[in-house]
Amino acid sequence: MQTSLSKTEQICSLTAPYNNPYQGKGPFLLFVCSAGLLRSPTAAVIAVKMGYNARSCGAGRLALIPLSANLIKWASRIIFMDKYCYDSALRTFEREFCYSELALNSTVWEIEDDYEYMQAELVDIIQQKISEGFN
């Protein structure tokens, strides 16, 4: 009888093919907030409108789409909406093979969790930050 994987085991395992031509051209931007519902989806929509290949997810336990090894491996750049999300991700993946990619390919923006999805002020902040680059 096969045992089911824990949530941690699920998010830390690779299941997707990489260098898939059907996933579009890079750079591949991954935006991460706590639940993946407001800030990171807003950022992904804006980035796509600006011509980037982007996805969003959440670093928290209750994230709709949780940050996973697959997403970390897919991303050219990972942008965390705040330091809390970044620290949470580092704790989750600290003993995993993708930890160094997570730590080295990440940028932390200090955008507090005070905005609604596509709120005008949030859109302005994200557009400015994307225009400034991802370093």
The first five atom37 places (N, CA, C, CB, O) and aatype in JSON, in Angstrom:
{
  "aatype": [12, 5, 16, 15, 10, 15, 11, 16, 6, 5, 9, 4, 15, 10, 16, 0, 14, 18, 2, 2, 14, 18, 5, 7, 11, 7, 14, 13, 10, 10, 13, 19, 4, 15, 0, 7, 10, 10, 1, 15, 14, 16, 0, 0, 19, 9, 0, 19, 11, 12, 7, 18, 2, 0, 1, 15, 4, 7, 0, 7, 1, 10, 0, 10, 9, 14, 10, 15, 0, 2, 10, 9, 11, 17, 0, 15, 1, 9, 9, 13, 12, 3, 11, 18, 4, 18, 3, 15, 0, 10, 1, 16, 13, 6, 1, 6, 13, 4, 18, 15, 6, 10, 0, 10, 2, 15, 16, 19, 17, 6, 9, 6, 3, 3, 18, 6, 18, 12, 5, 0, 6, 10, 19, 3, 9, 9, 5, 5, 11, 9, 15, 6, 7, 13, 2],
  "atom_mask": [
    [1, 1, 1, 1, 1],
    [1, 1, 1, 1, 1],
    [1, 1, 1, 1, 1],
    [1, 1, 1, 1, 1],
    [1, 1, 1, 1, 1],
    [1, 1, 1, 1, 1],
    [1, 1, 1, 1, 1],
    [1, 1, 1, 1, 1],
    [1, 1, 1, 1, 1],
    [1, 1, 1, 1, 1],
    [1, 1, 1, 1, 1],
    [1, 1, 1, 1, 1],
    [1, 1, 1, 1, 1],
    [1, 1, 1, 1, 1],
    [1, 1, 1, 1, 1],
    [1, 1, 1, 1, 1],
    [1, 1, 1, 1, 1],
    [1, 1, 1, 1, 1],
    [1, 1, 1, 1, 1],
    [1, 1, 1, 1, 1],
    [1, 1, 1, 1, 1],
    [1, 1, 1, 1, 1],
    [1, 1, 1, 1, 1],
    [1, 1, 1, 0, 1],
    [1, 1, 1, 1, 1],
    [1, 1, 1, 0, 1],
    [1, 1, 1, 1, 1],
    [1, 1, 1, 1, 1],
    [1, 1, 1, 1, 1],
    [1, 1, 1, 1, 1],
    [1, 1, 1, 1, 1],
    [1, 1, 1, 1, 1],
    [1, 1, 1, 1, 1],
    [1, 1, 1, 1, 1],
    [1, 1, 1, 1, 1],
    [1, 1, 1, 0, 1],
    [1, 1, 1, 1, 1],
    [1, 1, 1, 1, 1],
    [1, 1, 1, 1, 1],
    [1, 1, 1, 1, 1],
    [1, 1, 1, 1, 1],
    [1, 1, 1, 1, 1],
    [1, 1, 1, 1, 1],
    [1, 1, 1, 1, 1],
    [1, 1, 1, 1, 1],
    [1, 1, 1, 1, 1],
    [1, 1, 1, 1, 1],
    [1, 1, 1, 1, 1],
    [1, 1, 1, 1, 1],
    [1, 1, 1, 1, 1],
    [1, 1, 1, 0, 1],
    [1, 1, 1, 1, 1],
    [1, 1, 1, 1, 1],
    [1, 1, 1, 1, 1],
    [1, 1, 1, 1, 1],
    [1, 1, 1, 1, 1],
    [1, 1, 1, 1, 1],
    [1, 1, 1, 0, 1],
    [1, 1, 1, 1, 1],
    [1, 1, 1, 0, 1],
    [1, 1, 1, 1, 1],
    [1, 1, 1, 1, 1],
    [1, 1, 1, 1, 1],
    [1, 1, 1, 1, 1],
    [1, 1, 1, 1, 1],
    [1, 1, 1, 1, 1],
    [1, 1, 1, 1, 1],
    [1, 1, 1, 1, 1],
    [1, 1, 1, 1, 1],
    [1, 1, 1, 1, 1],
    [1, 1, 1, 1, 1],
    [1, 1, 1, 1, 1],
    [1, 1, 1, 1, 1],
    [1, 1, 1, 1, 1],
    [1, 1, 1, 1, 1],
    [1, 1, 1, 1, 1],
    [1, 1, 1, 1, 1],
    [1, 1, 1, 1, 1],
    [1, 1, 1, 1, 1],
    [1, 1, 1, 1, 1],
    [1, 1, 1, 1, 1],
    [1, 1, 1, 1, 1],
    [1, 1, 1, 1, 1],
    [1, 1, 1, 1, 1],
    [1, 1, 1, 1, 1],
    [1, 1, 1, 1, 1],
    [1, 1, 1, 1, 1],
    [1, 1, 1, 1, 1],
    [1, 1, 1, 1, 1],
    [1, 1, 1, 1, 1],
    [1, 1, 1, 1, 1],
    [1, 1, 1, 1, 1],
    [1, 1, 1, 1, 1],
    [1, 1, 1, 1, 1],
    [1, 1, 1, 1, 1],
    [1, 1, 1, 1, 1],
    [1, 1, 1, 1, 1],
    [1, 1, 1, 1, 1],
    [1, 1, 1, 1, 1],
    [1, 1, 1, 1, 1],
    [1, 1, 1, 1, 1],
    [1, 1, 1, 1, 1],
    [1, 1, 1, 1, 1],
    [1, 1, 1, 1, 1],
    [1, 1, 1, 1, 1],
    [1, 1, 1, 1, 1],
    [1, 1, 1, 1, 1],
    [1, 1, 1, 1, 1],
    [1, 1, 1, 1, 1],
    [1, 1, 1, 1, 1],
    [1, 1, 1, 1, 1],
    [1, 1, 1, 1, 1],
    [1, 1, 1, 1, 1],
    [1, 1, 1, 1, 1],
    [1, 1, 1, 1, 1],
    [1, 1, 1, 1, 1],
    [1, 1, 1, 1, 1],
    [1, 1, 1, 1, 1],
    [1, 1, 1, 1, 1],
    [1, 1, 1, 1, 1],
    [1, 1, 1, 1, 1],
    [1, 1, 1, 1, 1],
    [1, 1, 1, 1, 1],
    [1, 1, 1, 1, 1],
    [1, 1, 1, 1, 1],
    [1, 1, 1, 1, 1],
    [1, 1, 1, 1, 1],
    [1, 1, 1, 1, 1],
    [1, 1, 1, 1, 1],
    [1, 1, 1, 1, 1],
    [1, 1, 1, 1, 1],
    [1, 1, 1, 1, 1],
    [1, 1, 1, 0, 1],
    [1, 1, 1, 1, 1],
    [1, 1, 1, 1, 1]
  ],
  "atom_positions": [
    [[0.83, -1.18, 0.0], [0.0, 0.0, 0.0], [0.88, 1.25, 0.0], [-0.95, -0.01, 1.21], [1.82, 1.35, 0.79]],
    [[0.58, 2.18, -0.88], [1.37, 3.39, -1.03], [0.87, 4.46, -0.05], [1.3, 3.91, -2.49], [-0.33, 4.69, 0.08]],
    [[1.82, 5.1, 0.63], [1.44, 6.16, 1.56], [1.39, 7.48, 0.81], [2.42, 6.23, 2.75], [2.13, 7.69, -0.15]],
    [[0.52, 8.36, 1.26], [0.42, 9.67, 0.62], [1.53, 10.58, 1.14], [-0.97, 10.31, 0.87], [1.99, 10.43, 2.28]],
    [[1.95, 11.5, 0.31], [3.0, 12.44, 0.68], [2.44, 13.56, 1.53], [3.69, 13.0, -0.56], [1.3, 14.0, 1.33]],
    [[3.24, 14.02, 2.48], [2.83, 15.19, 3.26], [2.88, 16.41, 2.36], [3.76, 15.38, 4.5], [3.45, 16.36, 1.27]],
    [[2.28, 17.5, 2.81], [2.29, 18.74, 2.01], [3.73, 19.2, 1.77], [1.49, 19.85, 2.72], [4.06, 19.64, 0.67]],
    [[4.57, 19.1, 2.78], [5.98, 19.49, 2.62], [6.66, 18.62, 1.57], [6.73, 19.4, 3.96], [7.38, 19.13, 0.72]],
    [[6.43, 17.31, 1.62], [7.02, 16.42, 0.62], [6.51, 16.73, -0.78], [6.72, 14.95, 0.97], [7.26, 16.66, -1.75]],
    [[5.24, 17.08, -0.88], [4.67, 17.42, -2.18], [5.3, 18.67, -2.77], [3.17, 17.62, -2.05], [5.65, 18.68, -3.95]],
    [[5.46, 19.73, -1.97], [5.98, 20.98, -2.52], [7.48, 20.93, -2.73], [5.64, 22.12, -1.61], [8.03, 21.78, -3.44]],
    [[8.16, 19.96, -2.13], [9.61, 19.87, -2.28], [10.03, 18.83, -3.31], [10.24, 19.53, -0.95], [11.22, 18.58, -3.47]],
    [[9.08, 18.24, -4.02], [9.43, 17.27, -5.05], [9.23, 17.85, -6.44], [8.6, 15.99, -4.89], [8.36, 18.69, -6.66]],
    [[10.06, 17.4, -7.37], [9.96, 17.87, -8.75], [9.06, 16.94, -9.55], [11.36, 17.96, -9.41], [9.2, 15.72, -9.49]],
    [[8.14, 17.52, -10.29], [7.25, 16.71, -11.11], [7.08, 17.28, -12.52], [5.91, 16.59, -10.45], [6.44, 16.65, -13.36]],
    [[7.64, 18.45, -12.77], [7.4, 19.11, -14.06], [8.62, 19.02, -14.96], [7.02, 20.58, -13.84], [9.75, 18.99, -14.49]],
    [[8.38, 18.98, -16.27], [9.52, 19.03, -17.21], [10.03, 20.47, -17.32], [9.1, 18.5, -18.62], [9.25, 21.42, -17.29]],
    [[11.34, 20.62, -17.43], [11.92, 21.94, -17.57], [12.43, 22.12, -18.99], [13.06, 22.16, -16.54], [12.6, 21.14, -19.72]],
    [[12.67, 23.35, -19.36], [13.03, 23.69, -20.74], [11.92, 23.28, -21.69], [14.36, 23.02, -21.14], [12.17, 22.83, -22.81]],
    [[10.7, 23.43, -21.23], [9.53, 23.09, -22.02], [9.22, 24.26, -22.96], [8.31, 22.77, -21.11], [8.91, 25.35, -22.49]],
    [[9.3, 24.05, -24.29], [9.07, 25.16, -25.22], [7.65, 25.72, -25.16], [9.37, 24.71, -26.62], [7.41, 26.84, -25.61]],
    [[6.73, 24.96, -24.63], [5.34, 25.42, -24.55], [5.08, 26.37, -23.38], [4.41, 24.23, -24.44], [3.99, 26.9, -23.24]],
    [[6.09, 26.57, -22.53], [5.94, 27.47, -21.39], [6.38, 28.89, -21.73], [6.72, 26.96, -20.2], [6.44, 29.74, -20.85]],
    [[6.7, 29.13, -22.97], [7.06, 30.48, -23.4], [8.53, 30.77, -23.2], [0.0, 0.0, 0.0], [9.31, 29.92, -22.78]],
    [[8.89, 32.0, -23.5], [10.27, 32.44, -23.4], [10.49, 33.17, -22.08], [10.65, 33.35, -24.58], [9.57, 33.77, -21.53]],
    [[11.72, 33.12, -21.58], [12.08, 33.79, -20.35], [12.38, 35.25, -20.59], [0.0, 0.0, 0.0], [12.34, 35.7, -21.73]],
    [[12.68, 35.99, -19.57], [12.86, 35.47, -18.22], [11.53, 35.07, -17.58], [13.57, 36.5, -17.35], [10.48, 35.62, -17.89]],
    [[11.61, 34.12, -16.69], [10.45, 33.62, -15.98], [10.4, 34.23, -14.6], [10.46, 32.07, -15.9], [11.28, 33.96, -13.77]],
    [[9.4, 35.05, -14.34], [9.28, 35.75, -13.06], [8.23, 35.09, -12.19], [8.92, 37.23, -13.29], [7.1, 34.84, -12.62]],
    [[8.6, 34.81, -10.96], [7.68, 34.22, -9.99], [7.48, 35.22, -8.87], [8.21, 32.86, -9.45], [8.44, 35.6, -8.19]],
    [[6.24, 35.64, -8.66], [5.9, 36.59, -7.6], [5.28, 35.81, -6.45], [4.92, 37.7, -8.1], [4.41, 34.97, -6.65]],
    [[5.75, 36.1, -5.23], [5.32, 35.34, -4.05], [4.85, 36.3, -2.96], [6.47, 34.45, -3.53], [5.57, 37.22, -2.58]],
    [[3.63, 36.07, -2.47], [3.14, 36.77, -1.28], [2.73, 35.71, -0.27], [1.94, 37.74, -1.63], [3.09, 34.54, -0.43]],
    [[1.99, 36.07, 0.74], [1.67, 35.1, 1.8], [0.68, 34.04, 1.34], [1.11, 35.83, 3.0], [0.95, 32.85, 1.48]],
    [[-0.45, 34.43, 0.79], [-1.47, 33.46, 0.38], [-1.57, 33.3, -1.13], [-2.81, 33.88, 0.93], [-2.25, 32.39, -1.62]],
    [[-0.92, 34.16, -1.87], [-0.99, 34.08, -3.33], [-2.32, 34.54, -3.88], [0.0, 0.0, 0.0], [-2.75, 34.08, -4.94]],
    [[-2.99, 35.44, -3.17], [-4.33, 35.87, -3.58], [-4.43, 37.33, -4.01], [-5.28, 35.63, -2.46], [-5.28, 37.66, -4.84]],
    [[-3.6, 38.21, -3.48], [-3.76, 39.64, -3.73], [-2.53, 40.27, -4.38], [-4.08, 40.35, -2.44], [-2.57, 40.66, -5.54]],
    [[-1.44, 40.37, -3.62], [-0.27, 41.08, -4.12], [0.44, 40.35, -5.26], [0.71, 41.31, -2.99], [0.69, 40.94, -6.31]],
    [[0.75, 39.07, -5.06], [1.51, 38.36, -6.11], [0.72, 38.17, -7.4], [1.97, 37.01, -5.59], [1.3, 38.3, -8.48]],
    [[-0.59, 37.85, -7.36], [-1.33, 37.77, -8.63], [-1.43, 39.13, -9.33], [-2.74, 37.23, -8.38], [-1.4, 39.2, -10.56]],
    [[-1.53, 40.21, -8.54], [-1.53, 41.55, -9.14], [-0.22, 41.78, -9.86], [-1.77, 42.64, -8.05], [-0.2, 42.27, -10.99]],
    [[0.9, 41.44, -9.2], [2.22, 41.63, -9.81], [2.37, 40.79, -11.08], [3.32, 41.28, -8.81], [2.93, 41.26, -12.07]],
    [[1.89, 39.56, -11.04], [2.0, 38.69, -12.22], [1.21, 39.25, -13.4], [1.53, 37.27, -11.89], [1.69, 39.24, -14.53]],
    [[0.01, 39.73, -13.15], [-0.81, 40.31, -14.21], [-0.1, 41.52, -14.82], [-2.2, 40.73, -13.67], [-0.05, 41.66, -16.04]],
    [[0.44, 42.37, -13.98], [1.13, 43.57, -14.46], [2.36, 43.17, -15.27], [1.53, 44.49, -13.28], [2.62, 43.73, -16.34]],
    [[3.14, 42.21, -14.76], [4.34, 41.77, -15.47], [4.0, 41.19, -16.83], [5.1, 40.73, -14.63], [4.7, 41.46, -17.81]],
    [[2.94, 40.4, -16.91], [2.53, 39.84, -18.2], [2.14, 40.96, -19.16], [1.34, 38.86, -18.01], [2.5, 40.92, -20.33]],
    [[1.42, 41.95, -18.67], [1.04, 43.09, -19.51], [2.27, 43.87, -19.99], [0.1, 44.03, -18.74], [2.23, 44.52, -21.04]],
    [[3.35, 43.79, -19.21], [4.59, 44.48, -19.58], [5.49, 43.58, -20.45], [5.35, 44.92, -18.32], [6.61, 43.97, -20.78]],
    [[5.01, 42.39, -20.8], [5.74, 41.51, -21.71], [6.55, 40.4, -21.08], [0.0, 0.0, 0.0], [7.28, 39.7, -21.78]],
    [[6.45, 40.22, -19.77], [7.19, 39.17, -19.08], [6.36, 37.89, -19.0], [7.59, 39.63, -17.67], [5.14, 37.93, -19.12]],
    [[7.03, 36.77, -18.81], [6.4, 35.48, -18.53], [6.37, 35.38, -17.01], [7.18, 34.25, -19.21], [7.42, 35.26, -16.38]],
    [[5.19, 35.42, -16.41], [5.1, 35.51, -14.94], [4.03, 34.58, -14.38], [4.81, 36.95, -14.53], [3.04, 34.25, -15.02]],
    [[4.28, 34.18, -13.14], [3.34, 33.38, -12.35], [3.32, 33.93, -10.94], [3.72, 31.85, -12.37], [4.17, 34.74, -10.56]],
    [[2.34, 33.48, -10.16], [2.27, 33.89, -8.76], [1.95, 32.71, -7.87], [1.23, 35.0, -8.58], [1.39, 31.71, -8.32]],
    [[2.3, 32.84, -6.6], [2.0, 31.8, -5.62], [2.12, 32.4, -4.22], [2.96, 30.57, -5.78], [2.39, 33.59, -4.06]],
    [[1.93, 31.57, -3.21], [2.02, 32.02, -1.83], [3.03, 31.21, -1.05], [0.0, 0.0, 0.0], [3.26, 30.04, -1.33]],
    [[3.64, 31.84, -0.05], [4.64, 31.17, 0.78], [4.05, 30.65, 2.09], [5.78, 32.13, 1.09], [4.7, 29.88, 2.8]],
    [[2.83, 31.05, 2.4], [2.2, 30.64, 3.66], [1.59, 29.25, 3.6], [0.0, 0.0, 0.0], [1.39, 28.69, 2.52]],
    [[1.28, 28.72, 4.76], [0.69, 27.38, 4.87], [-0.62, 27.25, 4.12], [0.47, 27.03, 6.32], [-0.93, 26.18, 3.6]],
    [[-1.4, 28.31, 4.07], [-2.73, 28.24, 3.48], [-2.79, 28.83, 2.07], [-3.71, 28.96, 4.37], [-3.86, 29.22, 1.6]],
    [[-1.67, 28.9, 1.41], [-1.61, 29.48, 0.07], [-2.48, 28.7, -0.91], [-0.17, 29.53, -0.43], [-2.52, 27.47, -0.89]],
    [[-3.16, 29.43, -1.76], [-3.98, 28.81, -2.8], [-3.1, 27.96, -3.72], [-4.73, 29.89, -3.61], [-3.39, 26.79, -3.96]],
    [[-2.03, 28.55, -4.23], [-1.0, 27.83, -4.99], [0.28, 28.01, -4.19], [-0.86, 28.37, -6.5], [0.86, 29.09, -4.2]],
    [[0.74, 26.95, -3.5], [1.92, 27.12, -2.66], [3.22, 27.16, -3.46], [1.98, 26.0, -1.66], [3.34, 26.53, -4.51]],
    [[4.18, 27.91, -2.95], [5.51, 27.9, -3.52], [6.01, 26.47, -3.49], [6.48, 28.87, -2.75], [5.9, 25.79, -2.47]],
    [[6.56, 26.01, -4.6], [7.0, 24.62, -4.7], [8.36, 24.54, -5.37], [5.98, 23.78, -5.46], [8.83, 25.5, -5.97]],
    [[8.97, 23.37, -5.28], [10.25, 23.14, -5.96], [10.09, 23.34, -7.46], [10.77, 21.73, -5.66], [10.98, 23.88, -8.11]],
    [[8.96, 22.91, -8.01], [8.72, 23.09, -9.44], [8.75, 24.56, -9.82], [7.37, 22.47, -9.84], [9.36, 24.93, -10.82]],
    [[8.1, 25.39, -9.04], [8.07, 26.82, -9.35], [9.45, 27.46, -9.17], [7.04, 27.54, -8.46], [9.86, 28.31, -9.95]],
    [[10.16, 27.04, -8.13], [11.51, 27.56, -7.9], [12.41, 27.21, -9.07], [12.1, 27.01, -6.58], [13.17, 28.05, -9.54]],
    [[12.34, 25.97, -9.54], [13.17, 25.54, -10.67], [12.76, 26.25, -11.96], [13.08, 24.02, -10.85], [13.61, 26.52, -12.82]],
    [[11.49, 26.55, -12.11], [10.98, 27.22, -13.32], [11.45, 28.67, -13.39], [9.45, 27.17, -13.36], [11.75, 29.17, -14.48]],
    [[11.51, 29.33, -12.27], [11.73, 30.79, -12.23], [13.17, 31.2, -12.53], [11.33, 31.32, -10.88], [14.13, 30.6, -12.03]],
    [[13.29, 32.24, -13.34], [14.59, 32.89, -13.52], [14.84, 33.85, -12.36], [14.65, 33.65, -14.89], [15.97, 34.04, -11.92]],
    [[13.75, 34.45, -11.88], [13.81, 35.41, -10.79], [12.58, 35.23, -9.91], [13.9, 36.87, -11.32], [11.46, 35.11, -10.42]],
    [[12.78, 35.21, -8.6], [11.68, 35.06, -7.64], [11.59, 36.37, -6.88], [11.9, 33.84, -6.67], [12.57, 36.81, -6.27]],
    [[10.42, 36.98, -6.9], [10.21, 38.26, -6.25], [9.22, 38.07, -5.09], [9.69, 39.33, -7.26], [8.06, 37.74, -5.3]],
    [[9.71, 38.27, -3.88], [8.87, 38.16, -2.7], [8.3, 39.53, -2.36], [9.66, 37.58, -1.5], [9.01, 40.53, -2.44]],
    [[7.05, 39.57, -2.0], [6.39, 40.84, -1.7], [6.88, 41.45, -0.39], [4.91, 40.64, -1.64], [6.8, 42.67, -0.22]],
    [[7.38, 40.62, 0.53], [7.94, 41.15, 1.78], [8.91, 40.14, 2.38], [6.82, 41.49, 2.79], [8.96, 38.99, 1.96]],
    [[9.66, 40.6, 3.36], [10.69, 39.76, 3.99], [10.08, 38.58, 4.74], [11.53, 40.6, 4.95], [10.69, 37.51, 4.79]],
    [[8.91, 38.75, 5.31], [8.25, 37.65, 6.01], [8.02, 36.46, 5.06], [6.9, 38.12, 6.6], [8.27, 35.32, 5.44]],
    [[7.56, 36.73, 3.85], [7.33, 35.66, 2.87], [8.64, 35.0, 2.47], [6.62, 36.22, 1.62], [8.72, 33.78, 2.33]],
    [[9.67, 35.82, 2.28], [10.99, 35.29, 1.92], [11.53, 34.4, 3.03], [11.97, 36.45, 1.64], [11.99, 33.29, 2.76]],
    [[11.47, 34.86, 4.26], [11.96, 34.07, 5.39], [11.17, 32.77, 5.54], [11.89, 34.88, 6.68], [11.75, 31.73, 5.85]],
    [[9.88, 32.83, 5.34], [9.04, 31.64, 5.4], [9.46, 30.62, 4.35], [7.56, 32.03, 5.21], [9.54, 29.42, 4.64]],
    [[9.73, 31.09, 3.14], [10.17, 30.2, 2.07], [11.53, 29.58, 2.39], [10.25, 30.95, 0.74], [11.74, 28.39, 2.17]],
    [[12.44, 30.38, 2.92], [13.76, 29.84, 3.28], [13.62, 28.74, 4.33], [14.67, 30.96, 3.8], [14.31, 27.72, 4.25]],
    [[12.76, 28.95, 5.31], [12.54, 27.92, 6.34], [11.96, 26.65, 5.73], [11.61, 28.45, 7.45], [12.37, 25.54, 6.08]],
    [[11.0, 26.8, 4.83], [10.36, 25.63, 4.21], [11.35, 24.81, 3.4], [9.2, 26.08, 3.32], [11.32, 23.58, 3.44]],
    [[12.23, 25.48, 2.67], [13.12, 24.78, 1.74], [14.56, 24.68, 2.23], [13.1, 25.48, 0.41], [15.45, 24.37, 1.44]],
    [[14.82, 24.93, 3.52], [16.19, 25.01, 4.0], [16.98, 23.72, 3.82], [16.19, 25.39, 5.44], [18.21, 23.77, 3.73]],
    [[16.35, 22.59, 3.76], [17.07, 21.33, 3.62], [16.82, 20.68, 2.25], [16.66, 20.36, 4.73], [17.07, 19.49, 2.07]],
    [[16.33, 21.45, 1.32], [15.98, 20.9, 0.01], [17.0, 21.28, -1.05], [14.6, 21.38, -0.41], [17.75, 22.24, -0.89]],
    [[17.03, 20.51, -2.12], [17.98, 20.7, -3.22], [17.83, 22.06, -3.91], [17.8, 19.6, -4.23], [18.79, 22.54, -4.51]],
    [[16.67, 22.67, -3.84], [16.43, 23.93, -4.54], [16.69, 25.16, -3.66], [14.99, 23.98, -5.05], [16.43, 26.28, -4.08]],
    [[17.21, 24.95, -2.45], [17.43, 26.06, -1.52], [18.37, 27.11, -2.1], [18.0, 25.54, -0.21], [18.07, 28.31, -2.01]],
    [[19.47, 26.71, -2.68], [20.43, 27.7, -3.19], [19.83, 28.51, -4.32], [21.71, 27.0, -3.67], [20.09, 29.71, -4.41]],
    [[19.02, 27.9, -5.19], [18.35, 28.65, -6.25], [17.37, 29.65, -5.65], [17.63, 27.69, -7.21], [17.26, 30.78, -6.12]],
    [[16.67, 29.22, -4.64], [15.73, 30.12, -3.96], [16.47, 31.31, -3.37], [14.96, 29.36, -2.86], [16.05, 32.45, -3.55]],
    [[17.55, 31.06, -2.67], [18.29, 32.13, -2.0], [18.99, 33.05, -3.0], [19.32, 31.53, -1.04], [19.02, 34.26, -2.8]],
    [[19.54, 32.49, -4.07], [20.33, 33.29, -5.01], [19.5, 34.03, -6.05], [21.31, 32.4, -5.71], [19.92, 35.07, -6.54]],
    [[18.34, 33.51, -6.39], [17.53, 34.1, -7.46], [16.39, 34.97, -6.94], [16.95, 33.01, -8.33], [15.44, 35.25, -7.67]],
    [[16.48, 35.41, -5.71], [15.36, 36.11, -5.1], [15.62, 37.6, -4.89], [15.02, 35.48, -3.79], [16.75, 38.04, -4.68]],
    [[14.54, 38.34, -4.96], [14.5, 39.75, -4.64], [13.37, 39.94, -3.64], [14.3, 40.64, -5.93], [12.32, 39.3, -3.76]],
    [[13.56, 40.81, -2.67], [12.5, 41.08, -1.69], [12.05, 42.53, -1.86], [12.99, 40.82, -0.22], [12.84, 43.46, -1.72]],
    [[10.78, 42.7, -2.15], [10.17, 44.03, -2.17], [9.46, 44.21, -0.84], [9.17, 44.2, -3.39], [8.95, 43.24, -0.29]],
    [[9.42, 45.38, -0.34], [8.71, 45.64, 0.92], [7.33, 46.23, 0.62], [9.53, 46.62, 1.84], [7.08, 47.42, 0.8]],
    [[6.45, 45.35, 0.15], [5.06, 45.75, -0.12], [4.21, 45.06, 0.94], [4.61, 45.35, -1.6], [4.03, 43.84, 0.92]],
    [[3.69, 45.85, 1.84], [2.9, 45.31, 2.94], [1.6, 44.68, 2.45], [2.59, 46.4, 3.96], [1.12, 44.98, 1.35]],
    [[1.05, 43.82, 3.28], [-0.19, 43.11, 2.95], [-1.4, 43.98, 3.29], [-0.25, 41.75, 3.71], [-2.25, 43.59, 4.1]],
    [[-1.46, 45.16, 2.67], [-2.52, 46.13, 2.95], [-3.34, 46.48, 1.71], [-1.92, 47.39, 3.52], [-4.05, 47.48, 1.71]],
    [[-3.25, 45.67, 0.67], [-3.89, 46.03, -0.6], [-4.84, 44.93, -1.06], [-2.83, 46.29, -1.67], [-4.69, 43.76, -0.71]],
    [[-5.8, 45.35, -1.85], [-6.71, 44.42, -2.51], [-6.13, 44.07, -3.89], [-8.15, 45.02, -2.64], [-5.24, 44.76, -4.38]],
    [[-6.64, 43.03, -4.48], [-6.22, 42.62, -5.82], [-6.46, 43.76, -6.8], [-6.98, 41.35, -6.27], [-7.56, 44.3, -6.89]],
    [[-5.42, 44.13, -7.55], [-5.44, 45.16, -8.59], [-5.82, 46.55, -8.05], [-6.41, 44.76, -9.67], [-6.27, 47.4, -8.82]],
    [[-5.65, 46.79, -6.76], [-5.89, 48.12, -6.19], [-4.94, 49.11, -6.87], [-5.68, 48.12, -4.64], [-3.77, 48.81, -7.08]],
    [[-5.46, 50.28, -7.21], [-4.7, 51.27, -7.99], [-3.34, 51.59, -7.38], [-5.51, 52.54, -8.12], [-2.35, 51.67, -8.11]],
    [[-3.27, 51.78, -6.07], [-2.0, 52.1, -5.42], [-1.01, 50.94, -5.55], [-2.23, 52.43, -3.93], [0.18, 51.16, -5.78]],
    [[-1.51, 49.73, -5.41], [-0.65, 48.55, -5.54], [-0.14, 48.43, -6.98], [-1.42, 47.27, -5.14], [1.04, 48.13, -7.19]],
    [[-1.0, 48.64, -7.93], [-0.61, 48.59, -9.35], [0.51, 49.6, -9.61], [-1.83, 48.88, -10.27], [1.5, 49.27, -10.26]],
    [[0.36, 50.82, -9.11], [1.39, 51.86, -9.3], [2.73, 51.44, -8.7], [0.94, 53.18, -8.68], [3.77, 51.6, -9.33]],
    [[2.7, 50.9, -7.48], [3.93, 50.47, -6.81], [4.61, 49.37, -7.61], [3.62, 49.97, -5.38], [5.82, 49.42, -7.83]],
    [[3.85, 48.39, -8.04], [4.42, 47.26, -8.77], [4.97, 47.69, -10.13], [3.37, 46.16, -8.95], [6.05, 47.25, -10.52]],
    [[4.24, 48.52, -10.84], [4.74, 49.01, -12.12], [6.08, 49.72, -11.95], [3.72, 49.95, -12.78], [7.0, 49.51, -12.74]],
    [[6.19, 50.54, -10.93], [7.43, 51.26, -10.65], [8.56, 50.28, -10.34], [7.25, 52.22, -9.48], [9.67, 50.42, -10.87]],
    [[8.29, 49.29, -9.51], [9.32, 48.33, -9.12], [9.76, 47.48, -10.31], [8.81, 47.44, -7.99], [10.95, 47.21, -10.46]],
    [[8.82, 47.05, -11.13], [9.2, 46.28, -12.33], [10.05, 47.14, -13.26], [7.94, 45.77, -13.07], [11.03, 46.65, -13.82]],
    [[9.69, 48.38, -13.42], [10.46, 49.3, -14.27], [11.88, 49.49, -13.76], [9.77, 50.65, -14.36], [12.8, 49.69, -14.55]],
    [[12.06, 49.43, -12.44], [13.39, 49.61, -11.83], [14.26, 48.35, -11.97], [13.23, 49.96, -10.36], [15.48, 48.44, -11.83]],
    [[13.66, 47.21, -12.24], [14.43, 45.97, -12.37], [14.24, 45.05, -11.18], [0.0, 0.0, 0.0], [13.45, 45.34, -10.28]],
    [[14.95, 43.96, -11.18], [14.72, 42.9, -10.18], [15.94, 42.59, -9.33], [14.28, 41.64, -10.88], [16.04, 41.5, -8.77]],
    [[16.85, 43.53, -9.21], [18.04, 43.29, -8.39], [17.85, 43.79, -6.98], [19.25, 43.94, -9.0], [18.75, 43.67, -6.16]]
  ]
}
